[in-house]
Amino acid sequence: MIIRETYLSKIRPFIGKDIIKVLTGIRRSGKSVLLEQIRNEINSPNTIFLNFEDLENQHLCEYNALHQYICQKIGDCQDTFYLFFDEIQEVRGWEKAINSLRVKYHADIYITGSNSQLLSGELATYIAGRYVSFTVYPFSFQEFRMVNPQYTFDQYMQYGGMPFLSSVHFEPDVSKNYLQDIFHSVVLKDIVKRHKIRDVDLLERIISYALANIGKSFSATSISRFFKSENRVVAPETILNYLKACEEAYLLYRLKSQDIIGKKMLKVNEKYYIADHGLREAIVGSNLQNTELILENIVALELLRRGYKVCVGRLDTREVDFIGEKDGDKLYIQVCYLLHDEPTVLREFGSLLEIRDNYPKYVLYKEGTFKGNYEGIPAIKIEDWLSQN
């Protein structure tokens, strides 16, 4: 089992503190295992761990029942109890139980959920300022290599980083079936069920369109026109709502577009990326044929994983693949597959050279004969950049 130190190092300062720790992220990204790793570090006999997707705990999926159960377990104990609740969104009214337990006992509480709106409702009102959240992503390339140093970057490009796949050694058929199961579970449980979507076929078509166009600029209006060409009328507002539901389930990430010169966010040319590119391979296929798009997806998610606020840059008619901002600093990244001949070098470095500030700028590439830097801007192999801390 890989110890996910990147996340543990962020969570440790809050262990034992009167603040609820919330872990969110797409299903099967490793939240449950991370909870176990936290519990192992704490190593206390006063621990209660409940997974609400386990049928044995179905009778606790209502806030009164859960609250009564925990109160019975803790009893009159005055010591700190460590409470771990996995997939808490399965509990109806869970916010009320969590808030009551927080104020009633010396309780150190950890919860996970598979929806970004977990904290948008009553919990945020009940405990404003009393929780801290962490987004858990599938394995980074570094974690992927920790499983087995012999695994290659091409394998990572094809299969992605869903943690369970390492236990089946990325056997093609097993991996594909598993990833398809995750995808359908996210669609049915976290999107269709949560948002009470009736037209599941339309939802699946919209998701398929987004997956086929990962890393490409498109809008709800362009998708609406696409459906119209297939003799199906769908309002752009409906498409936006469905895409938003996919974002809330952590299936898709939407990156806004920023005018680099004017430093303002634009309402056009947004892009979508998938939480794990292995899911795209399982559903759409052709990851290794759409190399540049997949490389962009990998870099976008890695920037998010490293804590950057990420957007797409615009310079008049030119584009900068990613602008990352964190702690008042900024970086610019251009991503390409091949970096070899002069026209390619001029194209990839050209947009970055037009940016008149002193923040770091990089061209990340997979293959090519070009080495070093171009007018002070370094070119780094994506595999090497992903391996840096």
C-alpha positions in Angstrom: 0.0 0.0 0.0 1.4 3.4 -1.0 1.5 5.9 1.9 0.1 9.1 0.5 2.5 11.4 2.2 1.4 14.4 0.1 -2.0 14.4 1.7 -0.9 13.2 5.1 1.6 16.1 5.5 -1.3 18.5 4.9 -3.7 16.8 7.3 -1.3 16.2 10.2 -1.3 19.8 11.5 -5.1 19.4 12.1 -5.1 16.0 13.9 -6.5 16.4 17.3 -7.8 19.9 16.6 -11.4 20.9 17.0 -11.9 21.2 13.3 -13.6 18.7 11.0 -11.4 17.2 8.3 -13.2 16.8 5.0 -11.8 14.6 2.2 -13.5 14.9 -1.2 -12.8 13.6 -4.7 -14.0 11.3 -7.3 -15.0 7.8 -6.3 -12.2 5.3 -5.9 -9.5 7.9 -5.8 -8.2 6.6 -2.5 -10.1 8.5 0.1 -11.0 5.4 2.1 -7.4 4.2 2.2 -6.3 7.6 3.2 -8.7 7.5 6.1 -7.2 4.2 7.1 -3.7 5.7 7.0 -4.8 8.6 9.2 -6.4 6.2 11.6 -3.2 4.1 11.7 -1.1 7.2 12.4 -3.4 8.2 15.3 -3.4 4.6 16.6 -6.0 5.2 19.3 -8.4 2.6 20.9 -11.1 5.3 20.9 -11.8 5.0 17.2 -15.1 4.5 15.3 -14.8 3.9 11.5 -18.0 3.6 9.4 -18.3 3.2 5.6 -21.8 4.2 4.6 -21.7 2.3 1.3 -21.3 -0.9 3.3 -24.8 -2.6 3.5 -24.1 -3.5 7.2 -24.3 0.2 8.0 -27.4 0.9 6.0 -29.5 1.2 9.1 -27.3 4.2 10.1 -27.9 6.2 6.9 -30.2 8.6 8.7 -28.9 11.3 11.0 -30.9 10.4 14.2 -29.9 6.7 13.9 -26.2 7.6 13.3 -26.2 10.1 16.2 -27.7 7.6 18.6 -25.3 4.9 17.6 -22.2 7.1 18.1 -23.5 8.3 21.5 -24.0 4.7 22.6 -20.5 3.9 21.5 -18.9 6.8 23.3 -21.0 6.6 26.4 -19.6 8.6 29.3 -16.0 8.5 28.1 -14.3 11.9 28.5 -11.3 11.0 26.4 -11.0 12.1 22.7 -12.8 9.9 20.3 -11.7 9.7 16.7 -14.6 9.4 14.3 -14.1 8.4 10.6 -17.2 8.6 8.3 -16.6 7.3 4.8 -19.0 8.5 2.0 -21.0 10.6 4.4 -23.4 11.8 1.7 -25.2 8.5 1.9 -26.6 9.6 5.4 -29.7 11.6 5.2 -29.3 14.9 7.1 -25.8 13.9 8.1 -24.9 17.6 8.7 -27.1 17.6 11.8 -25.4 14.5 13.3 -21.9 15.7 12.6 -22.5 19.1 14.1 -24.1 17.7 17.2 -21.2 15.2 17.8 -18.7 18.0 17.4 -20.3 20.1 20.2 -21.3 17.2 22.4 -18.0 15.3 22.7 -14.3 15.6 22.6 -14.5 14.3 19.0 -11.9 14.5 16.3 -14.0 14.0 13.1 -12.9 13.0 9.6 -15.4 12.6 6.7 -15.2 11.8 3.1 -17.6 12.4 0.2 -17.7 12.2 -3.6 -19.4 15.5 -4.3 -18.0 19.0 -4.3 -21.3 20.3 -2.9 -20.8 18.4 0.3 -20.0 21.7 2.1 -22.4 24.0 0.2 -25.5 23.3 2.3 -26.3 23.2 6.0 -22.9 22.0 7.2 -21.3 25.2 6.0 -23.9 27.2 8.0 -23.7 25.0 11.1 -19.9 25.1 11.4 -18.7 28.0 9.4 -14.9 28.2 10.0 -14.8 24.9 11.7 -13.8 22.6 8.9 -10.9 22.2 6.5 -11.2 20.4 3.2 -8.8 18.4 1.0 -9.3 17.2 -2.5 -8.0 13.7 -3.1 -6.9 12.9 -6.7 -6.0 9.5 -8.3 -2.3 8.6 -8.2 0.1 11.1 -9.5 2.9 9.8 -11.8 5.2 9.9 -8.8 2.8 7.7 -6.8 2.3 5.5 -9.9 6.0 4.8 -10.0 6.2 4.2 -6.3 4.0 1.2 -6.8 6.5 -0.3 -9.2 9.5 1.7 -10.6 9.3 -0.4 -13.7 6.0 1.1 -14.7 6.4 3.4 -17.7 5.0 6.8 -18.6 3.2 5.3 -21.6 1.4 2.9 -19.2 0.4 5.9 -17.1 -0.8 7.7 -20.2 -3.0 4.7 -21.1 -4.3 3.5 -17.8 -4.3 6.6 -15.5 -3.8 6.5 -11.8 -6.8 4.9 -10.1 -5.1 3.2 -7.1 -6.8 -0.2 -7.4 -5.3 -0.9 -10.8 -1.8 -1.4 -9.3 -3.1 -4.4 -7.5 -4.1 -6.1 -10.8 -0.8 -5.0 -12.4 -2.6 -3.0 -15.1 -3.8 -6.2 -16.8 -5.7 -4.7 -19.9 -9.1 -6.4 -19.7 -9.4 -6.2 -15.9 -8.3 -2.6 -15.9 -10.8 -1.6 -18.6 -13.7 -3.4 -16.8 -12.8 -1.8 -13.5 -12.5 1.7 -15.0 -15.8 1.3 -16.8 -17.5 0.3 -13.5 -16.1 3.4 -11.8 -17.4 5.6 -14.6 -20.9 4.1 -14.5 -20.9 4.3 -10.7 -20.1 8.0 -10.8 -22.7 8.7 -13.5 -25.5 6.7 -11.8 -24.8 7.4 -8.1 -23.2 10.8 -8.0 -24.9 12.5 -11.0 -28.2 10.8 -12.0 -29.3 9.9 -8.5 -28.2 13.1 -6.7 -29.6 15.4 -9.4 -32.7 13.3 -10.2 -31.8 13.3 -13.9 -34.4 11.6 -16.0 -32.8 11.8 -19.5 -29.8 9.6 -18.7 -29.2 9.0 -22.4 -28.8 12.8 -23.0 -26.4 13.0 -20.0 -24.3 10.2 -21.4 -24.1 11.8 -24.8 -23.0 15.1 -23.3 -20.3 13.3 -21.2 -19.2 11.5 -24.3 -18.9 14.7 -26.2 -16.8 16.3 -23.4 -14.5 13.3 -23.2 -14.0 13.2 -26.9 -13.1 16.9 -26.7 -10.9 17.0 -23.6 -8.6 20.0 -23.8 -10.5 21.6 -26.6 -12.5 24.8 -26.3 -16.2 24.3 -26.5 -19.4 25.8 -25.1 -22.9 24.7 -24.3 -24.0 26.4 -27.4 -21.6 24.5 -29.6 -22.8 21.2 -28.0 -26.4 22.3 -28.6 -25.6 22.9 -32.3 -24.0 19.5 -32.5 -27.1 17.8 -31.2 -29.2 19.9 -33.6 -27.2 18.5 -36.5 -28.3 15.1 -35.2 -31.9 16.3 -35.2 -32.1 16.6 -31.4 -33.1 19.9 -29.7 -31.3 20.5 -26.4 -31.2 23.9 -24.7 -27.7 25.2 -23.8 -28.9 25.8 -20.2 -29.7 22.0 -19.9 -26.2 21.2 -21.2 -24.6 23.6 -18.7 -26.6 22.0 -15.8 -25.5 18.5 -16.8 -21.8 19.6 -17.2 -22.0 21.3 -13.7 -23.3 18.1 -12.3 -20.3 16.3 -13.7 -18.0 18.9 -12.1 -19.7 18.4 -8.7 -19.1 14.7 -8.9 -15.4 15.4 -9.6 -15.7 13.6 -13.0 -14.8 16.8 -15.0 -12.8 19.9 -14.2 -13.6 23.1 -16.0 -10.8 25.6 -16.6 -11.8 29.1 -17.3 -10.0 31.3 -19.8 -7.9 34.4 -18.8 -6.8 37.4 -20.8 -3.2 37.6 -19.9 -2.7 41.2 -20.9 -6.0 42.5 -19.4 -5.8 40.0 -16.5 -9.5 39.4 -16.6 -11.4 36.2 -16.8 -13.2 35.5 -20.1 -16.6 33.9 -20.5 -15.6 32.0 -23.7 -13.0 29.3 -24.6 -13.3 27.3 -21.4 -11.9 23.8 -21.4 -12.8 20.6 -19.6 -10.5 17.9 -18.3 -11.3 14.5 -16.8 -10.3 13.6 -13.2 -8.4 10.5 -14.5 -7.5 10.0 -18.1 -7.6 6.3 -17.6 -11.4 6.7 -17.4 -11.4 8.3 -20.8 -9.4 5.4 -22.3 -11.9 2.9 -20.8 -14.9 4.8 -22.2 -13.7 6.5 -25.4 -10.4 4.7 -26.1 -7.5 6.1 -28.2 -5.5 7.8 -25.4 -2.3 6.9 -27.1 -3.6 8.2 -30.4 -4.8 11.5 -28.8 -1.4 12.0 -27.2 -1.3 15.8 -27.0 -4.8 16.0 -25.4 -3.9 13.4 -22.8 -0.6 15.1 -22.0 -2.6 18.3 -21.4 -5.0 16.5 -19.2 -2.1 15.0 -17.1 -0.5 18.4 -16.7 -3.7 20.1 -15.8 -4.5 17.6 -13.1 -1.0 17.7 -11.8 -1.2 21.4 -11.3 -4.4 21.1 -9.4 -2.9 18.3 -7.4 0.0 20.6 -6.5 -2.4 23.2 -5.2 -2.5 25.6 -8.1 -5.5 27.6 -9.2 -5.4 26.8 -13.0 -6.8 28.6 -16.0 -6.2 28.8 -19.8 -4.3 31.8 -21.0 -5.2 34.0 -24.0 -2.9 36.4 -25.8 -5.0 37.9 -28.7 -5.1 35.0 -31.1 -2.5 33.0 -29.3 -3.0 30.5 -26.4 -1.0 29.5 -23.4 -2.1 26.1 -22.3 -2.0 26.8 -18.5 -1.6 29.6 -16.0 -1.0 28.3 -12.5 -1.4 30.6 -9.4 -0.5 29.7 -5.8 0.4 31.8 -2.8 0.8 35.0 -4.9 3.1 33.4 -7.4 2.4 32.4 -10.9 3.8 30.1 -13.7 3.0 29.6 -17.3 3.1 26.2 -19.1 2.9 25.2 -22.7 2.4 21.4 -23.4 3.3 19.6 -26.6 4.0 16.1 -27.8 7.0 16.6 -30.2 9.6 19.3 -29.9 12.1 19.0 -32.6 12.1 21.2 -35.7 12.3 25.0 -35.8 8.7 25.8 -36.7 7.5 23.7 -33.7 10.0 25.3 -31.4 8.9 28.8 -32.5 5.3 28.0 -32.1 5.5 26.5 -28.6 7.9 29.1 -27.2 6.3 32.0 -29.1 3.3 32.6 -26.9 5.4 32.4 -23.7 7.9 34.9 -25.1 5.1 37.5 -25.6 4.3 37.5 -21.8 6.1 40.5 -20.3 6.5 39.5 -16.7 9.2 37.7 -14.7 7.2 34.6 -13.6 8.5 31.2 -14.5 7.6 29.8 -18.0 8.1 26.3 -19.2 7.5 24.2 -22.3 6.7 20.6 -21.4 7.2 17.9 -24.1 7.1 14.2 -24.4 9.4 13.5 -27.4 11.9 15.6 -29.3 15.5 16.5 -30.1 15.4 20.0 -28.7 17.3 20.3 -25.4 17.9 23.0 -22.9 16.1 26.4 -23.2 15.1 28.9 -25.8 15.7 32.5 -25.0 15.8 31.7 -21.3 12.6 29.5 -21.3 13.4 25.9 -20.3 12.1 22.9 -22.1 11.5 19.9 -19.8 10.3 16.4 -20.6 6.9 15.9 -19.0 8.0 12.7 -17.4 10.8 14.6 -15.6 8.5 17.5 -14.6 6.0 15.1 -13.1 8.8 13.4 -11.1 9.8 16.7 -9.4 8.4 17.7 -6.0 
